[in-house]
């Protein structure tokens, strides 16, 4: 009977040691998994930041190109309007002179 109790006690001790080893292994695996998840999260954040930066650069370049095109168009339109103004101004002055001459005669 004492021998049976001794065997039970030894079995309980082995079970307790095995339980402790399993718990330690589980904690170790959980820690490894947490580390893997953190590394993946960091990697995804870096990739996301890179993609966002590339997209921002692309949009910035596109906006700069559009800005340059609009400035070029505005300058072209201004030049055309200035040319039209000069042409119409000459025509208007000429017509005024013709009217004055027609009305008052040339002296």
C-alpha positions as CSV (number, residue, x, y, z in Angstrom):
1,X,0.0,0.0,0.0
2,X,2.8,2.4,0.8
3,X,4.4,1.4,-2.5
4,X,1.2,2.3,-4.3
5,X,1.0,5.6,-2.5
6,X,4.6,6.3,-3.4
7,X,3.9,5.5,-7.0
8,X,0.9,7.7,-7.0
9,X,2.9,10.5,-5.5
10,X,5.7,10.1,-8.0
11,X,3.1,10.0,-10.8
12,X,1.6,13.2,-9.5
13,X,5.1,14.8,-9.3
14,X,5.8,13.7,-12.9
15,X,2.4,15.0,-14.0
16,X,3.0,18.3,-12.3
17,X,6.5,18.6,-13.9
18,X,5.0,17.7,-17.3
19,X,2.2,20.2,-16.7
20,X,4.8,22.9,-15.9
21,X,6.8,22.0,-19.0
22,X,3.7,22.2,-21.2
23,X,2.7,25.5,-19.7
24,X,6.2,26.9,-20.3
25,X,6.2,25.6,-23.9
26,X,2.7,27.1,-24.4
27,X,3.9,30.4,-23.1
28,X,7.0,30.3,-25.3
29,X,4.9,29.5,-28.4
30,X,2.4,32.3,-27.5
31,X,5.3,34.7,-27.1
32,X,6.7,33.6,-30.5
33,X,3.3,34.0,-32.1
34,X,2.9,37.5,-30.6
35,X,6.3,38.4,-31.9
36,X,5.4,37.1,-35.4
37,X,2.2,39.1,-35.3
38,X,4.0,42.2,-34.2
39,X,6.6,41.8,-37.0
40,X,3.8,41.3,-39.6
41,X,2.0,44.3,-38.3
42,X,5.1,46.4,-38.5
43,X,5.8,45.1,-42.0
44,X,2.3,45.9,-43.2
45,X,2.5,49.4,-41.6
46,X,5.8,50.0,-43.5
47,X,4.3,48.8,-46.7
48,X,1.2,50.9,-46.2
49,X,3.3,54.0,-45.5
50,X,5.4,53.3,-48.6
51,X,2.3,52.9,-50.8
52,X,0.8,56.1,-49.4
53,X,4.0,58.0,-49.9
54,X,4.2,56.8,-53.5
55,X,0.6,57.7,-54.1
56,X,1.1,61.1,-52.6
57,X,4.2,61.7,-54.8
58,X,2.3,60.6,-57.9
59,X,-0.6,62.9,-57.1
60,X,1.8,65.8,-56.3
61,X,3.5,65.3,-59.6
62,X,0.2,65.2,-61.4
63,X,-1.0,68.3,-59.7
64,X,2.2,70.1,-60.5
65,X,1.8,69.1,-64.2
66,X,-1.8,70.3,-64.2
67,X,-0.7,73.5,-62.6
68,X,2.0,74.1,-65.2
69,X,-0.5,73.3,-68.0
70,X,-3.1,75.8,-66.5
71,X,-0.4,78.5,-66.1
72,X,0.6,77.9,-69.7
73,X,-3.0,78.1,-70.9
74,X,-3.6,81.2,-68.8
75,X,-0.5,82.9,-70.3
76,X,-1.6,81.9,-73.8
77,X,-5.1,83.3,-73.2
78,X,-3.7,86.5,-71.8
79,X,-1.5,87.0,-74.8
80,X,-4.4,86.3,-77.2
81,X,-6.6,88.8,-75.2
82,X,-3.8,91.4,-75.3
83,X,-3.4,90.9,-79.0
84,X,-7.1,91.2,-79.6
85,X,-7.2,94.3,-77.4
86,X,-4.4,95.9,-79.4
87,X,-6.1,95.0,-82.7
88,X,-9.5,96.2,-81.7
89,X,-8.0,99.3,-80.1
90,X,-6.4,100.2,-83.4
91,X,-9.6,99.5,-85.2
92,X,-11.6,101.7,-82.7
93,X,-9.1,104.5,-82.9
94,X,-9.2,104.4,-86.7
95,X,-13.1,104.5,-86.7
96,X,-13.1,107.4,-84.3
97,X,-10.7,109.3,-86.5
98,X,-12.8,108.5,-89.6
99,X,-16.0,109.7,-87.8
100,X,-14.3,112.9,-86.6
101,X,-13.1,113.5,-90.1
102,X,-16.5,112.7,-91.6
103,X,-18.2,115.0,-89.1
104,X,-15.8,117.9,-89.0
105,X,-13.9,117.4,-92.2
106,X,-10.2,117.4,-92.5
107,X,-8.7,120.8,-91.8
